[in-house]
Structures are given as C-alpha cells and as structure tokens.
Amino acid sequence: MRPPKRPLVRLHVVTGGRAHPSRNVFDLVTLVVAVPTATTVGISPEQRRVLELCRGGALSVAEVSGHLQLPVTVTKVLLSDLVDSGHLVVRSPAPSSQRPSADLLQEVLDGLRARL
C-alpha cells in the first residue's frame, strides 16, 4: 500500500503561516466570484488558480476547496486574502425560503429519469 500523496508545498506556506482567515468569515456554501478587472500580478499560484476557477461563475467555498484539493481551512484563508485585496466578491447563498423544496427537486429528478 502506498502512502498518501503529499502536497509539494506545505500548507502553512500556502497560507503564509496563518490558520484563520483575516476578517472574512466563510461557510461551505458561501459563493465567491472573481472581479472581472482583477489582475493576477503579485498573487500566489494558488490564488491565481482560485481566480481562474471563479472567473467561470460563482463557486461555493466547498467547490473551490475540492478543485484545489486543499483543506477547507486553507481555502478559506486564500479566499479571505483575495476578498481583502479586491480580487473576489462574496455572494451569500439564497435564503432557505427561496430555495426549492426537497419534494420539488425529487419530482424534477423523477421526471428527468422518466424521459431518459
């Protein structure tokens, strides 16, 4: 059995030695989107990758973390820095009162399955 693959760069280097985001608090479903005019000059390779991902549209913190293959805590530090520097903006997810019910989603899924 092979040992787990280790990242080439230690995680504390990616975050500049910080374990917590500066002042921006994110949860797993917080949406982030790149500012269209944001440049990649002077940012780290990991931050550049975040911007590339978020230029395609809003992504949740969990999705960004998954794409980067980094722990959520590390991803939150990167996102916080990018929001602080004006590279990203945060969008709150839709309130639960505006989200479709589980029953409606199940009906849509059943209808799609019936057509396929």
C-alpha positions in Angstrom: 0.0 0.0 0.0 1.3 3.4 -1.0 1.5 6.3 1.5 -0.9 9.2 0.8 0.3 11.6 -1.8 1.8 14.7 0.0 1.5 18.2 -1.5 4.6 19.6 -2.9 4.2 22.8 -0.9 3.4 22.6 2.8 0.1 24.1 3.6 1.4 26.7 6.1 3.5 28.1 3.2 0.3 28.4 1.1 -1.4 30.4 3.8 1.6 32.4 4.9 1.6 30.6 8.2 -1.9 31.6 9.1 -4.5 29.2 10.3 -7.6 31.5 10.1 -8.9 34.0 7.6 -8.3 37.7 8.2 -11.8 39.1 8.8 -14.0 37.5 6.2 -16.0 34.6 7.6 -17.0 31.9 5.1 -19.1 28.8 5.4 -19.1 25.9 3.0 -22.0 27.3 0.8 -20.7 30.9 0.6 -20.4 31.8 -3.0 -17.3 33.6 -4.4 -16.9 35.1 -7.9 -13.9 36.8 -9.5 -13.9 40.6 -10.1 -13.7 40.9 -13.9 -11.0 43.5 -13.8 -8.8 41.6 -11.2 -5.3 41.0 -12.4 -3.1 38.1 -11.4 0.0 40.3 -10.9 1.6 39.8 -7.5 -0.5 36.9 -6.3 0.5 33.3 -5.4 0.0 30.4 -7.8 -2.8 29.1 -5.6 -4.6 32.4 -5.6 -4.2 32.6 -9.4 -5.8 29.2 -9.6 -8.7 30.4 -7.5 -9.3 33.4 -9.8 -9.2 31.1 -12.8 -11.9 28.9 -11.2 -14.1 31.8 -10.2 -14.0 33.6 -13.5 -16.4 31.0 -14.9 -19.1 32.0 -12.4 -19.8 31.8 -8.7 -18.5 28.8 -6.9 -19.0 27.7 -3.3 -16.2 27.5 -0.8 -16.6 23.7 -0.8 -16.3 23.6 -4.6 -13.2 25.8 -4.7 -11.6 23.6 -2.0 -12.4 20.5 -3.9 -11.0 21.8 -7.2 -7.8 22.9 -5.4 -7.6 19.7 -3.5 -6.8 21.7 -0.4 -8.4 21.6 3.1 -11.3 23.9 3.6 -9.5 25.9 6.3 -6.6 26.6 3.9 -9.0 27.5 1.1 -10.8 30.0 3.4 -7.5 31.8 4.1 -6.8 32.1 0.4 -10.3 33.3 -0.3 -10.2 35.8 2.5 -7.0 37.3 1.2 -8.5 37.6 -2.3 -11.6 39.3 -1.0 -9.5 41.7 1.1 -7.4 42.6 -2.0 -10.4 43.1 -4.2 -9.9 40.1 -6.5 -13.0 38.3 -5.3 -16.5 39.3 -4.2 -18.7 37.2 -1.9 -22.3 36.3 -2.5 -24.5 34.8 0.1 -26.4 31.8 -0.9 -30.2 32.2 -1.5 -32.1 32.1 1.7 -33.7 28.8 2.5 -37.2 30.3 2.0 -36.3 30.9 -1.7 -34.8 27.5 -2.3 -36.9 24.8 -3.9 -38.2 22.1 -1.6 -36.8 18.6 -1.5 -40.1 17.3 -2.8 -40.0 19.6 -5.8 -36.4 18.6 -6.6 -37.4 14.9 -6.3 -40.2 15.4 -8.8 -37.9 17.1 -11.2 -35.4 14.3 -10.9 -38.1 11.6 -11.3 -39.4 13.5 -14.4 -35.9 13.6 -15.9 -35.3 9.9 -15.3 -38.6 9.1 -16.9 -37.6 11.0 -20.1 -34.2 9.2 -20.3 
